[in-house]
């Protein structure tokens, strides 16, 4: 027993050392590549940001599909934007079961926006935004037959960046999916999410400025990665390595695959990192429309007209749900405010997956990302409002399961701002503390720039900056054990012998159980230390920035609102008034397609959920017999317009149905009535209210079809026929 365990342990030690040697070699080979990335798909360059008028280190590539059918020309393209948060690019296509993979399998052309390890001198966050806009213009030009604008996916830090670009150039975007993106950085749950306190505990962004100066104008992304690792010391210091050691016979490929991404550290310009920290992490200005570009464009997320899908997780300790969703409660006062800005927001909250799992987990790719990709038209058709995406597994009892792709069924359920507030849990006193920290940061940064920065810049040289980069602890951990080490050849040779004569201990060996118990104790101890550390950090932050004296000195006394709500601009109010006048005229405009959409909204006015099976049937309305071949984007505009009309003047919209139907032929009217019955019966039994409403619509349609067959009846007489009357509900159905 002891001998078996000792032999097994020694062999695992040798194999572990060999895997770490291969990790170091892999790191050196990866960083020596011209464009290091971890994409699992072949790609070809389409555009490089190095040649733009405002050059950046970003590039646009097309994902190739040598082993799959060519994407359909009519399918809208997907563009995945990777986060520049210290790691290299490729996380969105890290595995076959990924955001890119599911989009390709759904028949969509796919593009990827990545970056080089080193920034162009002088490039700014705003330059990157303009480059992203140019890349999207190129994608749109390459797909003139697409049924809509590109779907853009932004992971982590790329999420807030594409939202900024979309606020600046909303006309370029189709549906937007932001996954694990910290848009409202002050938000969080008390007792959790300690990362948001880091800026305040450091005294503000002067430390970021110092790091950029020591790097000779360049900020080392390895420091960002190190911040991530500090969040979970048990995993960083023990669990990740122990899991490799304990499962050395099977774990090495997965470990090396992940380490290739985790160790691919990149750089940012100091001015880029300073902008990010000052305006997002500490200032939190994006969530309240306080950012203005150098060209005078206000980056107001309420300007975005494309649906925004927010995917987050309760298990994410880097971007928890409050940070992903807090911008909604920051920007909007009530549900009417959301409708006023004609914005569609869909959120999905996972119960447990961690931050990286949102992008790389095979289970998440097979479930959430697959459903988002295959149902992007459903999401794109949703009227203005707030919704939650619900994904349930198919079972033998699932009715009409063939109408839903894959192993799951997606539905979207109407929510309101109070539902989002219940997740975010906004707190005025919490905001006051962070507003105080932001003001202190400004003061400390000004003091640093006036008193210290000139001296630091005077002594820093390119050589000293490079030396600091090489000596970073994370880089040393990869560099110190490679084939360049004199002992590496001996370990490699011994590992080869071990693999030939591997004799693992029996699974029921009690010493293995003792080993697992010891590992569990180490993990528990490190977790306890982490919890104590996080509690101390939170209490320290609250003590310092909750001080009434410091708040008063920072101009954040009790008489000051720490987060002034962004007002609705006079220009937007005038736009709403004009739209209202137009809607009065639009009530009587339209034909068969508009009538069908109104009838569908009328039938489902009490239902709060739209199911992908029902929507797939509803999409038949764009077929030629109903609309004359109306395209998807035109149909989307029709759905959103009819939804607004029914919210604006419900009775008037329904009274105009005979007039709209009078512009169609009797056979087409009756075919549309049959279509309404099909939609109602799928996927579940209708409610009594829905059955009664359907019968009302069938009567209206039959009278219209009969009247069309009787030329002696005038249009004015048909329009004055009795119409269904029903009290509208505030939240009309999304179906």
C-alpha positions in Angstrom: 0.0 0.0 0.0 2.7 2.5 1.1 5.0 1.3 -1.7 2.3 1.6 -4.4 1.5 5.1 -3.2 5.1 6.2 -3.0 5.8 4.9 -6.6 2.6 6.6 -7.9 3.5 9.9 -6.1 7.0 9.9 -7.5 5.8 9.3 -11.1 3.2 12.0 -10.8 5.8 14.4 -9.6 8.0 13.7 -12.6 5.1 13.9 -15.0 3.9 17.2 -13.3 7.4 18.7 -13.7 7.4 17.7 -17.4 4.0 19.3 -18.0 5.3 22.5 -16.4 8.3 22.3 -18.7 6.0 22.0 -21.7 4.0 24.9 -20.4 7.1 27.1 -20.4 8.1 26.0 -23.9 4.5 26.6 -25.1 4.6 30.1 -23.5 7.8 31.0 -25.3 6.6 29.7 -28.7 3.2 31.5 -28.3 4.8 34.8 -27.4 7.2 34.5 -30.4 4.3 34.3 -32.8 3.6 37.4 -34.9 -0.1 37.4 -33.9 -0.4 35.2 -30.8 -3.9 34.0 -30.2 -5.8 30.9 -29.1 -8.5 30.8 -31.8 -9.5 27.2 -32.5 -10.6 28.1 -36.0 -8.7 29.0 -39.2 -9.0 32.6 -40.2 -8.0 35.1 -42.9 -7.2 38.8 -42.4 -9.8 41.2 -43.8 -8.6 44.5 -42.4 -5.8 45.6 -40.1 -6.1 48.6 -37.8 -2.5 49.5 -38.4 -3.4 51.0 -41.7 -6.2 53.2 -40.5 -6.0 57.0 -40.3 -6.0 56.6 -36.6 -4.0 53.4 -36.3 -4.6 50.8 -33.6 -3.3 47.3 -32.9 -6.6 45.7 -33.7 -7.6 43.6 -36.7 -10.6 42.1 -38.4 -10.4 38.4 -39.5 -12.9 36.2 -41.2 -13.4 32.8 -39.7 -13.0 30.0 -42.3 -15.1 26.9 -42.4 -13.0 24.3 -44.4 -14.9 21.3 -42.7 -18.3 22.8 -42.7 -20.8 24.1 -45.3 -20.4 27.7 -46.4 -22.5 30.2 -44.5 -25.8 31.3 -46.1 -25.6 34.7 -47.9 -28.9 35.7 -46.3 -27.8 35.0 -42.7 -26.7 38.1 -40.8 -22.9 37.9 -39.9 -21.7 37.5 -36.3 -18.7 39.6 -35.1 -17.0 38.4 -31.9 -14.9 41.1 -30.1 -12.4 39.8 -27.7 -11.5 41.6 -24.4 -8.2 43.3 -24.0 -7.9 42.8 -20.3 -4.3 41.5 -20.0 -4.7 38.2 -21.9 -4.2 37.7 -25.6 -7.1 37.3 -28.1 -9.1 34.3 -29.0 -11.3 33.5 -25.9 -14.5 33.7 -28.0 -13.2 30.9 -30.3 -11.2 29.0 -27.7 -13.1 25.8 -28.3 -15.3 24.2 -31.0 -18.2 24.6 -28.6 -17.9 28.4 -28.3 -19.5 31.7 -29.4 -17.9 31.4 -32.8 -18.6 27.7 -33.1 -22.3 27.9 -32.4 -22.7 30.9 -34.8 -21.0 28.9 -37.6 -23.2 25.9 -37.0 -26.3 28.1 -37.2 -25.2 29.1 -40.8 -23.9 32.6 -40.0 -20.8 34.1 -41.5 -18.5 34.8 -38.6 -15.8 37.4 -38.0 -13.4 38.1 -35.1 -11.9 41.3 -33.9 -8.6 40.7 -32.1 -5.4 42.6 -31.3 -1.6 42.4 -31.3 0.4 42.2 -28.0 1.7 45.8 -28.3 -0.4 48.9 -28.8 0.3 51.5 -31.4 2.1 54.4 -29.7 -0.5 57.1 -28.9 -3.6 55.0 -29.6 -6.6 55.7 -27.3 -9.8 54.0 -26.3 -11.6 56.3 -28.7 -9.3 55.3 -31.6 -10.3 51.7 -30.9 -14.0 52.6 -31.0 -13.5 54.2 -34.4 -11.6 51.2 -35.7 -14.4 48.9 -34.5 -16.9 51.1 -36.4 -14.8 50.8 -39.6 -14.6 47.1 -39.2 -18.3 46.8 -38.9 -18.8 49.0 -42.0 -16.5 46.5 -43.9 -18.5 43.5 -42.7 -21.8 45.1 -43.8 -20.3 45.9 -47.2 -19.1 42.3 -47.6 -22.7 41.0 -47.0 -25.1 43.1 -49.0 -27.7 40.2 -49.1 -27.7 39.8 -45.3 -31.1 39.9 -43.7 -29.9 42.4 -41.1 -26.9 44.2 -39.5 -24.2 42.2 -37.8 -24.7 40.5 -34.5 -21.9 41.8 -32.3 -20.7 39.8 -29.2 -18.5 41.6 -26.7 -16.8 39.5 -23.9 -15.8 41.1 -20.6 -14.0 44.4 -21.2 -15.0 44.2 -24.9 -18.6 44.4 -23.8 -18.5 48.0 -22.5 -16.3 48.9 -25.4 -18.8 47.8 -28.1 -21.6 49.4 -26.2 -19.7 52.7 -26.3 -19.2 52.2 -30.1 -22.9 51.4 -30.5 -23.9 54.5 -28.7 -21.6 56.5 -31.0 -22.7 54.6 -34.3 -26.0 52.8 -33.5 -26.8 52.4 -37.2 -24.0 49.8 -37.7 -25.3 47.3 -35.2 -27.7 44.4 -35.2 -28.4 42.6 -31.9 -25.7 43.1 -29.3 -24.6 40.4 -26.8 -22.5 41.4 -23.9 -21.2 38.6 -21.8 -19.6 39.2 -18.4 -19.2 42.9 -19.1 -18.7 45.3 -16.1 -20.7 48.3 -17.3 -21.7 49.7 -13.9 -18.6 49.1 -11.8 -19.9 50.6 -8.5 -22.7 48.1 -8.3 -22.4 44.9 -6.3 -23.8 42.9 -3.4 -22.6 43.7 0.1 -20.3 41.1 1.5 -19.3 40.0 -2.0 -17.6 41.3 -5.2 -14.5 42.8 -3.5 -12.8 43.8 -6.7 -14.8 47.0 -6.9 -13.1 48.3 -3.8 -9.6 48.1 -5.2 -9.5 51.5 -6.7 -10.6 53.2 -3.5 -8.3 51.3 -1.3 -5.3 52.3 -3.4 -6.3 55.9 -3.1 -7.5 56.2 -6.7 -6.0 56.0 -10.1 -2.6 57.6 -9.2 -1.3 54.0 -8.9 -2.4 53.3 -12.5 -0.5 56.5 -13.6 2.6 55.4 -11.7 2.5 51.9 -13.3 2.2 53.5 -16.8 5.1 55.9 -16.1 7.3 53.0 -14.8 6.5 51.2 -18.1 7.6 54.2 -20.1 4.1 55.0 -21.3 3.0 51.3 -21.5 0.8 49.5 -19.0 1.6 45.8 -18.5 -1.5 43.6 -18.9 0.1 40.9 -16.6 -0.8 43.2 -13.7 -4.5 42.9 -14.7 -4.2 39.1 -14.8 -2.5 39.2 -11.4 -5.5 41.1 -10.0 -7.8 38.3 -11.3 -5.7 35.7 -9.7 -5.7 37.4 -6.3 -9.5 37.1 -6.2 -9.3 33.3 -5.7 -6.0 32.5 -3.9 -7.0 28.9 -3.3 -7.3 28.2 -7.0 -4.2 30.3 -7.9 -1.9 29.0 -5.2 -3.1 25.4 -4.8 -6.2 23.9 -6.5 -5.2 24.5 -10.2 -1.8 22.9 -9.7 -3.0 20.2 -7.4 -5.7 19.2 -9.9 -3.0 18.7 -12.5 -0.9 16.7 -10.1 -3.8 14.5 -8.9 -5.0 13.8 -12.4 -1.8 13.9 -14.3 -2.7 11.1 -16.6 -5.7 12.9 -18.1 -5.5 16.6 -17.2 -2.4 17.7 -19.0 -4.0 18.6 -22.4 -6.8 20.7 -20.9 -4.3 22.4 -18.5 -1.9 23.3 -21.3 -4.7 24.5 -23.5 -5.9 26.9 -20.8 -2.4 28.1 -19.8 -1.7 29.1 -23.4 -4.5 31.6 -23.1 -3.9 32.6 -19.5 -0.2 33.2 -20.0 -0.5 35.3 -23.2 0.0 38.7 -21.5 -0.4 41.8 -23.7 0.1 45.5 -23.2 -2.0 48.7 -23.3 -0.9 52.3 -23.7 -0.8 54.1 -20.3 -3.3 56.6 -21.7 -5.7 53.8 -22.5 -5.5 52.2 -19.1 -5.8 55.6 -17.4 -9.0 56.3 -19.4 -10.5 53.0 -18.5 -9.7 53.3 -14.7 -10.8 56.9 -14.4 -13.9 56.7 -16.5 -15.2 53.2 -15.9 -13.7 51.5 -12.9 -13.5 54.4 -10.5 -15.5 57.1 -12.3 -18.3 54.8 -13.5 -19.3 57.5 -16.0 -20.5 55.2 -18.9 -23.6 54.0 -16.9 -24.9 57.6 -16.5 -24.1 59.0 -20.0 -21.3 61.3 -18.8 -18.7 60.3 -21.4 -18.3 62.6 -24.3 -15.9 61.9 -27.3 -13.4 64.3 -28.6 -15.9 65.0 -31.4 -18.6 66.0 -29.0 -20.7 62.9 -29.2 -22.3 61.9 -25.9 -22.0 58.1 -25.2 -25.5 57.5 -24.0 -26.4 53.8 -24.1 -30.1 54.9 -24.5 -29.2 55.8 -28.1 -28.7 52.2 -29.0 -31.6 50.9 -31.1 -30.5 47.3 -31.4 -31.6 44.7 -28.8 -29.0 44.3 -26.1 -28.6 40.8 -24.6 -26.8 40.9 -21.2 -25.5 37.5 -20.1 -24.0 37.3 -16.6 -23.7 34.8 -13.7 -24.1 34.7 -10.0 -20.9 32.6 -9.8 -18.9 35.4 -11.5 -16.7 37.2 -9.0 -15.2 39.5 -11.6 -18.4 40.8 -13.2 -21.3 39.9 -10.9 -24.9 40.5 -12.1 -25.2 43.9 -10.4 -22.2 45.2 -12.5 -23.6 43.7 -15.7 -27.1 45.0 -15.2 -26.6 48.2 -13.0 -26.5 50.5 -16.0 -30.2 49.8 -16.6 -31.3 51.2 -13.2 -28.7 54.0 -13.6 -30.2 55.2 -16.9 -33.9 54.6 -16.5 -36.4 55.8 -13.9 -39.3 53.6 -14.9 -40.6 51.2 -17.6 -42.1 54.1 -19.5 -38.7 55.6 -19.8 -37.5 52.4 -21.5 -40.4 52.5 -23.9 -39.8 56.2 -24.5 -36.3 55.5 -25.7 -37.5 52.5 -27.8 -34.9 50.2 -26.3 -35.0 46.4 -26.0 -33.0 44.8 -23.2 -32.8 41.0 -22.6 -30.9 39.6 -19.7 -30.0 36.1 -18.7 -28.5 35.2 -15.3 -26.7 31.9 -14.9 -26.7 30.3 -11.4 -23.2 29.2 -11.0 -20.7 29.5 -13.9 -17.5 31.5 -13.3 -16.3 34.5 -15.3 -14.2 32.6 -17.8 -16.8 29.9 -18.0 -19.2 32.4 -19.6 -16.9 32.4 -22.6 -15.2 29.0 -22.7 -17.4 26.5 -20.9 -18.6 23.8 -23.3 -21.9 23.5 -21.4 -22.5 27.2 -21.6 -21.6 27.1 -25.3 -24.0 24.2 -25.9 -26.8 25.8 -24.0 -26.9 29.6 -23.7 -24.7 30.7 -26.7 -26.3 28.1 -28.9 -29.8 29.3 -28.1 -28.8 33.0 -28.5 -27.3 32.3 -31.9 -30.1 30.1 -33.2 -32.8 32.5 -32.0 -31.3 35.8 -32.8 -34.2 36.6 -35.0 -36.6 36.1 -32.1 -34.5 38.5 -30.0 -34.3 41.0 -32.8 -38.1 41.1 -33.2 -38.9 41.9 -29.6 -40.7 45.2 -29.0 -39.2 47.8 -26.7 -39.0 46.8 -23.1 -37.1 44.6 -20.6 -37.1 40.8 -20.9 -35.5 37.8 -19.2 -34.3 34.9 -21.3 -35.3 31.5 -19.9 -33.7 28.3 -21.2 -35.2 24.9 -20.3 -34.2 21.4 -21.4 -36.3 19.5 -23.8 -38.1 16.5 -22.4 -40.3 13.8 -24.0 -43.3 15.8 -22.8 -42.2 19.0 -24.5 -45.0 19.8 -27.1 -43.9 20.6 -30.6 -40.3 20.1 -29.7 -39.3 20.0 -33.4 -40.0 23.7 -33.6 -37.1 24.4 -31.2 -33.5 23.8 -32.3 -31.0 21.8 -30.2 -31.6 20.3 -26.8 -33.2 23.3 -25.1 -36.1 25.7 -25.6 -35.7 29.4 -25.3 -38.4 31.7 -24.2 -38.3 35.4 -23.2 -40.5 36.7 -20.5 -41.5 40.3 -20.0 -39.9 41.9 -16.9 -39.9 45.4 -15.5 -37.4 47.8 -14.0 -38.3 46.6 -10.5 -37.2 43.1 -11.4 -33.8 44.4 -12.4 -33.6 46.5 -9.3 -34.2 43.4 -7.2 -31.0 41.9 -8.8 -28.9 45.1 -8.7 -30.1 46.3 -5.3 -29.0 49.9 -5.9 -28.1 51.8 -2.7 -27.7 55.6 -2.5 -25.3 55.4 0.5 -23.2 52.8 -1.4 -23.1 55.2 -4.4 -22.1 58.1 -2.1 -19.1 56.1 -0.9 -17.9 55.4 -4.4 -18.6 59.0 -5.5 -16.4 60.1 -2.6 -13.7 57.6 -3.7 -13.9 58.9 -7.2 -13.4 62.5 -6.1 -10.5 61.6 -3.8 -9.0 59.7 -6.8 -9.1 62.9 -8.9 -7.3 64.9 -6.1 -4.6 62.2 -5.6 -4.1 61.9 -9.3 -3.6 65.6 -9.6 -1.1 65.6 -6.8 0.8 62.8 -8.3 1.0 64.5 -11.7 2.1 67.7 -10.2 4.6 66.5 -7.6 5.8 63.0 -8.5 5.2 62.2 -12.2 8.0 64.6 -13.5 10.6 62.9 -11.3 9.4 59.4 -12.3 9.5 60.1 -16.0 12.9 61.7 -15.7 14.5 58.5 -14.4 12.6 55.8 -16.4 14.2 54.5 -19.6 13.0 52.0 -22.2 15.5 49.6 -20.8 14.3 49.9 -17.2 10.7 49.5 -18.4 11.6 46.4 -20.3 13.4 45.0 -17.2 10.3 45.5 -15.0 8.2 43.7 -17.6 10.6 40.7 -17.7 10.7 40.6 -13.9 7.0 40.5 -13.4 6.1 37.5 -11.2 3.7 36.0 -13.7 6.2 36.1 -16.5 8.9 34.5 -14.3 6.5 31.7 -13.5 6.4 30.8 -17.1 10.0 31.6 -18.1 11.9 29.9 -15.3 11.2 26.3 -16.3 11.7 25.6 -20.0 14.1 23.6 -22.1 16.5 26.5 -21.6 17.0 25.2 -18.0 19.9 22.7 -17.8 17.8 20.3 -15.8 14.9 20.2 -18.3 16.4 17.5 -20.5 16.8 15.2 -17.5 13.2 15.7 -16.5 12.0 15.1 -20.0 13.9 11.9 -20.3 12.7 10.6 -17.0 9.1 11.6 -17.8 9.3 9.5 -21.0 10.4 6.5 -18.9 7.6 7.1 -16.4 5.0 7.1 -19.2 6.3 3.8 -20.5 6.1 2.2 -17.1 3.3 4.1 -15.4 1.7 2.3 -12.4 -0.9 4.5 -10.7 -2.0 3.6 -7.2 -5.3 1.8 -6.7 -8.2 4.2 -6.4 -9.1 2.6 -3.0 -5.6 3.2 -1.6 -6.3 5.0 1.8 -3.3 7.3 1.3 -5.0 8.8 -1.8 -7.9 9.6 0.5 -5.5 11.2 2.9 -4.0 13.2 0.1 -7.5 14.5 -1.0 -8.3 15.4 2.6 -5.1 17.3 2.9 -5.8 19.2 -0.3 -9.3 20.0 0.9 -7.9 21.4 4.1 -5.4 23.6 2.2 -8.2 24.8 0.0 -10.5 25.5 2.9 -7.8 27.4 4.7 -7.0 29.6 1.7 -10.7 30.2 1.2 -11.1 31.3 4.8 -8.2 33.6 4.5 -9.7 35.1 1.3 -13.1 35.6 3.0 -11.3 37.3 6.0 -9.3 39.5 3.6 -12.4 40.5 1.5 -14.3 41.4 4.7 -11.5 43.5 6.0 -11.2 45.3 2.6 -14.9 46.0 2.5 -15.0 47.2 6.1 -12.0 49.4 5.5 -13.5 50.9 2.4 -16.8 51.6 4.2 -15.0 53.1 7.2 -12.9 55.5 5.0 -15.3 56.5 2.4 -18.4 56.3 4.6 -16.9 59.0 6.8 -19.2 62.0 6.9 -16.2 64.3 7.1 -14.4 62.8 4.1 -17.7 62.8 2.1 -18.2 66.5 3.0 -14.7 67.4 1.9 -15.2 65.5 -1.3 -18.4 67.4 -2.0 -20.6 64.4 -1.3 -22.6 65.5 1.7 -26.1 64.3 2.5 -27.6 67.1 0.5 -25.9 65.9 -2.7 -27.2 63.2 -5.0 -24.2 61.0 -5.6 -25.5 59.6 -8.9 -27.5 62.3 -10.6 -29.9 60.6 -13.0 -29.1 61.4 -16.7 -31.9 63.7 -17.9 -33.8 63.2 -21.1 -32.4 65.7 -23.6 -34.7 68.4 -25.1 -33.8 67.0 -28.5 -35.1 63.6 -27.5 -38.3 65.0 -26.1 -38.9 66.9 -29.3 -38.3 63.6 -31.2 -40.9 61.9 -29.0 -43.4 64.6 -29.7 -42.8 64.3 -33.5 -43.1 60.5 -33.3 -46.4 60.8 -31.4 -47.8 63.0 -34.1 -46.7 60.5 -36.7 -48.2 57.6 -34.8 -51.6 59.3 -35.0 -51.3 59.2 -38.8 -49.8 55.7 -38.8 -52.8 54.1 -37.1 -54.6 53.8 -40.4 -51.5 52.9 -42.4 -50.6 49.3 -43.5 -52.1 46.2 -45.0 -52.1 42.5 -44.4 -48.8 42.2 -42.5 -49.7 45.1 -40.1 -53.1 43.6 -39.6 -51.6 40.2 -38.7 -49.1 41.7 -36.2 -51.9 43.8 -34.5 -54.1 40.7 -34.3 -51.3 38.7 -32.8 -50.6 41.4 -30.2 -54.4 41.6 -29.4 -54.7 37.8 -28.9 -51.6 37.7 -26.7 -52.1 41.0 -24.8 -52.4 39.1 -21.5 -49.4 36.8 -22.1 -46.1 37.8 -20.7 -43.8 35.3 -22.4 -42.7 34.5 -26.0 -41.6 31.0 -26.8 -39.2 30.2 -29.7 -41.6 27.6 -31.0 -44.4 30.1 -31.3 -42.1 32.8 -32.8 -40.8 30.3 -35.4 -44.4 29.9 -36.5 -45.0 33.7 -36.4 -42.1 34.2 -38.7 -44.2 32.7 -41.5 -45.9 36.1 -41.7 -42.9 37.3 -43.8 -43.7 34.8 -46.5 -44.8 36.2 -49.9 -48.5 35.3 -49.5 -48.8 37.6 -46.5 -46.3 40.4 -47.1 -45.1 40.1 -50.6 -41.7 39.0 -49.5 -41.1 41.4 -46.7 -37.5 41.1 -45.5 -36.5 40.4 -41.9 -35.4 43.9 -41.1 -38.5 45.5 -42.6 -40.6 43.0 -40.6 -38.8 43.9 -37.4 -39.6 47.6 -38.0 -43.2 46.6 -38.6 -43.4 44.6 -35.4 -41.9 47.4 -33.3 -44.0 50.1 -35.0 -47.2 48.1 -34.4 -46.3 47.5 -30.8 -45.8 51.2 -30.2 -49.0 52.1 -32.0 -51.0 49.7 -29.8 -49.4 51.2 -26.7 -50.1 54.7 -28.1 -53.8 54.2 -29.2 -55.0 50.7 -28.5 -58.7 51.2 -29.5 -57.7 53.2 -32.6 -55.3 50.6 -33.8 -57.9 47.8 -33.4 -60.6 49.9 -35.0 -58.5 50.3 -38.1 -58.1 46.6 -38.7 -60.9 46.4 -41.4 -59.3 49.3 -43.2 -56.0 47.5 -43.3 -57.6 44.2 -44.3 -59.5 45.9 -47.1 -56.2 46.3 -48.9 -55.8 42.5 -49.3 -57.5 39.8 -51.3 -60.2 37.5 -49.6 -58.1 34.4 -49.9 -55.1 36.1 -48.4 -57.2 37.3 -45.5 -58.6 33.8 -44.8 -55.1 32.3 -45.0 -53.9 34.8 -42.4 -56.8 33.8 -40.2 -55.7 30.2 -40.5 -52.2 31.2 -39.6 -53.4 32.9 -36.4 -55.1 29.7 -35.3 -51.9 27.7 -35.9 -49.8 30.1 -33.8 -52.4 30.0 -31.0 -52.3 26.3 -30.7 -48.5 26.0 -30.4 -46.8 25.1 -28.1 -49.4 24.9 -25.3 -53.1 25.2 -24.7 -54.5 28.8 -25.0 -56.2 30.5 -22.1 -59.9 31.2 -22.2 -59.1 34.9 -22.8 -56.9 34.0 -25.7 -59.5 31.7 -27.3 -62.1 34.5 -27.0 -59.7 37.0 -28.5 -58.9 34.7 -31.3 -62.6 34.2 -32.1 -63.0 38.0 -32.2 -60.1 38.3 -34.7 -61.5 35.5 -36.8 -64.8 37.2 -37.0 -63.2 40.5 -38.0 -61.1 38.7 -40.7 -64.1 36.8 -42.1 -66.2 40.0 -42.3 -63.3 41.7 -44.1 -62.9 38.8 -46.5 -66.7 38.7 -47.2 -66.8 42.4 -47.7 -63.9 42.2 -50.2 -66.0 39.8 -52.2 -69.0 42.3 -52.2 -67.9 45.3 -54.3 -71.0 47.3 -53.5 -69.8 47.9 -49.9 -67.6 51.0 -49.7 -64.4 51.2 -47.8 -65.8 53.7 -45.4 -68.7 51.3 -44.5 -66.2 48.5 -43.8 -64.1 50.8 -41.6 -67.2 51.7 -39.6 -68.1 48.0 -38.8 -68.2 47.0 -35.1 -64.8 46.3 -33.7 -63.4 44.4 -30.7 -63.0 46.5 -27.6 -60.6 45.4 -25.0 -58.8 47.2 -22.2 -55.1 47.4 -23.2 -52.5 46.2 -20.7 -49.4 48.2 -19.9 -47.0 45.3 -20.7 -48.3 44.0 -24.0 -47.2 40.5 -25.1 -43.7 40.2 -26.6 -45.0 37.4 -28.8 
